[in-house]
Amino acid sequence: MKKLVIPKFDENLKFTGYKIVEVKEKIDYSEIAQELPGIPQGYCEEIHTIFETKKPIEITNFYDPRQGKGLRKIKGFYIAVM
């Protein structure tokens, strides 16, 4: 099993820590998206190649930029391979 480190936030979008998610052979996009704050509306294609590239993905890539000011609060946080 492979592991991803995902930042966690409270209901006010205040950073609370990280959660480690174990992924089997194929990444389930909805499993990753449900760990993110709010309702991710965008689609992040890079999540399917994260184990090959080992490049962290900013979580704002999972949201539509039209979703509002809340995105500024979560900017700078990344999903990474552990």
KEKE-3310 file (N, C-alpha, C; in steps of 0.2 Angstrom, whole numbers, plus 5000, padded with zeros to 4 digits):
npx = (5004:5002:5005:4997:4999:4987:4982:4972:4957:4947:4929:4930:4940:4953:4969:4972:4980:4988:4982:4985:4982:4979:4982:4977:4981:4975:4971:4957:4947:4936:4938:4949:4945:4935:4941:4946:4942:4926:4917:4924:4925:4932:4942:4956:4968:4981:4982:4981:4993:5002:5010:5020:5026:5029:5027:5021:5004:4995:4981:4971:4969:4959:4948:4935:4940:4930:4924:4925:4931:4936:4946:4958:4962:4966:4976:4992:4994:4997:4995:5004:5016:5020)
npy = (4994:5011:5028:5043:5060:5071:5087:5093:5102:5113:5117:5131:5133:5132:5126:5110:5099:5084:5070:5053:5044:5028:5021:5009:5000:5008:5025:5031:5044:5050:5046:5053:5067:5068:5070:5082:5100:5107:5107:5100:5105:5105:5096:5087:5081:5077:5070:5056:5053:5055:5046:5042:5054:5060:5073:5086:5091:5105:5109:5117:5115:5106:5113:5124:5139:5149:5148:5156:5166:5158:5149:5156:5154:5141:5140:5135:5123:5106:5090:5076:5063:5050)
npz = (5000:4997:5003:5006:5012:5018:5021:5035:5040:5050:5052:5050:5041:5047:5049:5055:5056:5049:5039:5036:5022:5016:5001:4989:4974:4964:4963:4972:4967:4973:4987:4991:4989:4998:5010:5010:5014:5014:4999:4986:4970:4958:4946:4948:4939:4941:4953:4949:4945:4955:4962:4953:4949:4961:4965:4975:4977:4976:4986:4982:4969:4968:4968:4961:4955:4956:4968:4978:4992:5002:4997:4998:5011:5012:5003:4999:5005:5004:4995:4998:4994:5005)
capx = (5000:5005:5002:4997:4998:4982:4980:4965:4955:4941:4924:4932:4946:4959:4973:4972:4985:4988:4979:4988:4977:4982:4979:4979:4984:4972:4968:4950:4947:4931:4941:4954:4941:4931:4946:4947:4937:4921:4915:4929:4921:4936:4945:4963:4971:4988:4982:4982:5001:5006:5015:5025:5030:5031:5027:5016:4999:4991:4974:4967:4968:4953:4942:4934:4942:4924:4920:4925:4937:4938:4951:4964:4963:4969:4981:4999:4994:4999:4994:5011:5017:5024)
capy = (5000:5018:5032:5050:5064:5076:5092:5093:5109:5113:5120:5138:5132:5133:5120:5106:5094:5080:5064:5049:5040:5022:5020:5003:5000:5013:5030:5033:5051:5053:5045:5059:5073:5068:5072:5090:5104:5109:5103:5101:5105:5105:5090:5087:5076:5076:5065:5049:5051:5057:5041:5042:5060:5061:5080:5087:5094:5110:5106:5122:5112:5102:5117:5128:5146:5154:5146:5161:5168:5152:5146:5159:5151:5134:5140:5134:5117:5101:5083:5073:5056:5049)
capz = (5000:4996:5008:5005:5017:5017:5027:5037:5042:5054:5049:5049:5037:5051:5049:5062:5056:5043:5039:5032:5019:5013:4994:4986:4968:4960:4968:4971:4967:4978:4993:4992:4989:5004:5016:5009:5017:5010:4993:4980:4964:4952:4945:4948:4935:4944:4958:4947:4943:4960:4965:4948:4949:4968:4965:4979:4973:4980:4987:4979:4962:4968:4969:4956:4957:4957:4974:4983:4996:5006:4994:5000:5018:5011:4998:5002:5008:4998:4996:4996:4995:5011)
cpx = (5004:5002:5003:4996:4993:4981:4973:4963:4948:4935:4925:4938:4952:4962:4973:4977:4984:4985:4983:4983:4981:4979:4982:4982:4981:4969:4961:4949:4942:4934:4945:4950:4937:4935:4947:4941:4932:4919:4919:4925:4925:4938:4952:4966:4977:4988:4983:4989:5005:5012:5021:5030:5033:5031:5021:5010:4995:4984:4969:4965:4962:4947:4941:4936:4936:4921:4921:4932:4940:4945:4958:4966:4967:4974:4988:4999:4994:4997:5001:5011:5022:5029)
cpy = (5006:5023:5040:5054:5070:5081:5092:5100:5108:5116:5128:5138:5134:5126:5117:5101:5090:5073:5059:5044:5034:5021:5013:5004:5006:5018:5031:5040:5054:5052:5051:5065:5073:5070:5079:5094:5106:5104:5104:5100:5104:5098:5091:5081:5073:5070:5058:5048:5053:5052:5040:5048:5062:5069:5082:5091:5099:5108:5111:5119:5108:5106:5122:5135:5151:5152:5151:5162:5163:5149:5149:5156:5144:5134:5139:5127:5111:5094:5080:5066:5055:5043)
cpz = (5000:5001:5005:5011:5015:5022:5028:5040:5046:5050:5047:5044:5041:5051:5055:5062:5049:5044:5034:5029:5015:5006:4992:4979:4964:4965:4966:4972:4973:4986:4995:4993:4995:5010:5015:5012:5012:5005:4987:4974:4957:4951:4944:4945:4938:4949:4956:4945:4949:4963:4960:4949:4956:4969:4970:4975:4978:4981:4984:4972:4962:4968:4962:4958:4959:4964:4979:4987:5001:5004:4996:5007:5017:5006:5002:5005:5003:5000:4994:4997:5001:5010)
residu = (MET:LYS:LYS:LEU:VAL:ILE:PRO:LYS:PHE:ASP:GLU:ASN:LEU:LYS:PHE:THR:GLY:TYR:LYS:ILE:VAL:GLU:VAL:LYS:GLU:LYS:ILE:ASP:TYR:SER:GLU:ILE:ALA:GLN:GLU:LEU:PRO:GLY:ILE:PRO:GLN:GLY:TYR:CYS:GLU:GLU:ILE:HIS:THR:ILE:PHE:GLU:THR:LYS:LYS:PRO:ILE:GLU:ILE:THR:ASN:PHE:TYR:ASP:PRO:ARG:GLN:GLY:LYS:GLY:LEU:ARG:LYS:ILE:LYS:GLY:PHE:TYR:ILE:ALA:VAL:MET)
# end
